[in-house]
Amino acid sequence: MIKPKTTKRDTRKELESLVDQFIKKNGTIQQVDMGESGLVDGKYNTSHIGFNEPKQDRTPLNHVVAAIQQRKHSKSPPTVPAKKRPKKKIIYDDFGDPLRWVWEE
């Protein structure tokens, strides 16, 4: 059986009911200015971005790139086409009824 897809209306109702339950249990909602929750000490939290580590030297792979380019642009000898296999063809009479099979190359 297919599970019904939740609509925006269902999600909105569920969130409203969760908020109402929270308030009924003497929960308080704190108002926060827009964008304030994304700031740490008045600055954006950049500790997870990865700027803390020193720059690492990269390993040069010019010889590997040159080998790949050479293989890409080298022309391989032309391949000999495979011999065509004979095909089975049916011969029909004037009324469209099959008469016999013939092998054609």
Contacts in CASP RR format, 6 or more apart in sequence:
PFRMAT RR
TARGET T0000
AUTHOR 0000-0000-0000
METHOD contacts of the structure
MODEL  1
MIKPKTTKRDTRKELESLVDQFIKKNGTIQQVDMGESGLVDGKYNTSHIG
FNEPKQDRTPLNHVVAAIQQRKHSKSPPTVPAKKRPKKKIIYDDFGDPLR
WVWEE
19 29 0 8 1.000
22 29 0 8 1.000
23 29 0 8 1.000
38 44 0 8 1.000
38 45 0 8 1.000
39 45 0 8 1.000
84 105 0 8 1.000
86 103 0 8 1.000
86 104 0 8 1.000
86 105 0 8 1.000
87 103 0 8 1.000
87 104 0 8 1.000
87 105 0 8 1.000
88 101 0 8 1.000
88 102 0 8 1.000
88 103 0 8 1.000
88 104 0 8 1.000
89 101 0 8 1.000
89 102 0 8 1.000
89 103 0 8 1.000
89 104 0 8 1.000
90 98 0 8 1.000
90 99 0 8 1.000
90 100 0 8 1.000
90 101 0 8 1.000
90 102 0 8 1.000
91 98 0 8 1.000
91 99 0 8 1.000
91 100 0 8 1.000
91 101 0 8 1.000
91 102 0 8 1.000
92 98 0 8 1.000
92 99 0 8 1.000
93 99 0 8 1.000
END
